Amino acid sequence: MKMEIPMTTEERLDKLERKYRLLVLVGYGLAPVLAVAFLLDAPSQDVKDTISARQFIVIDENGTTRMRLSAPGPSYTGLVVYDFFGKRRAILGVDEPEEGWGLKLFDKNEALRFWLEINDLGPNLEMYDKEENLTLMLDSSEGSSIIGLVDKNQEPRVVLGLTETGPGVVLFDKDGNPQAELNSTETGSALLLYDKDGTDRAVLRSIESGPGLMLFDKDGKTRVGLHSIESGSGIVLFDENGKPIWTSP
C-alpha cells in the first residue's frame, strides 16, 4: 500500500490557484460558444434582410483601410481596394452617363498604370508608365478598332486600325505628323509617304486595273506618275500647276 505524503499549506494554495486559472480559461473559451448559441437562438425578427449605407469600409487587424465601397454621388458607385500599406491599388466604379464602367489599377506608388473602360461608344483600354504617361491604348467602337502606341511626350507614333473600309497602319514623327501609311480597301492597297509637314510626297497603289506610283512636290502637287495597266505602261511628268508636260510612251 502506497503511503500518501501530507500536502503542505503552500502546496495546497498552489493547487487551488492552478484550479482557479483552469476554470477561468474554460470560462473564456465557453463565452464565444455561448454567445453564438444565444445568437442562433435569437428570434428571427432580429435578422436584418437589408443594410443601407452611403459607405462601407473594411480594415485589417492593424486598423489599415483595405477596402472601401461607396456611392458619393447620384450617378457614381465605386469600390476601392488598398494594399497592406493603405495605398490605393484598384478602383472599380461606374459613372453614368459620362464615362460608364471602369477598372483602374495602380502601382505601389499609387500611379495609374491600367485603365479599362466601357462607355456608350464601346470598350477601350489604356496603359501608362510610372509617371502616368499614356503609352498604349486600345479602342473598339461601332465599326472600328484601334491600337495606338504613344511616346513619352504623349505623341502618337504608331496607330493600327480596322474600319469598315479595311485595315490600315499609320506611322507618326515625334511631333505627331504622319510619315507613312499602309492601308487596304475593297478597291485595292496603298502605301503613302509624307514629309515632315504631313504633306503627301509619294503614293504607291495597287488597284484592279493595275499598280501605279505618284510623286508629289512640297505643295502636294503631282509631278510624276507611273502606271502599269493591261493596255500598257507609262510615265507622265507634270509641271508646278499639275499639267502634263511629258509622257512616255
Protein Blocks (a to p, Z undefined) as FASTA:
>chain_A
ZZdddddfklmmmmmmmmmmmmmmmmmmmmmmmmmmmmmmpcfklpcfbdcdfbdcdddf
kopafbdcddfbfkbccdddddfkopafbdcddddfklopadddddfkopafbdcdddfk
bccdddddfkopafbdcdddehiacdddddfkopafbdcdddfkbccdddddfkopafbd
cdddfkbccdddddfkopafbdcdddfkbccdddddfkopafbdcdddfkbccdddddfk
opafbdcZZ
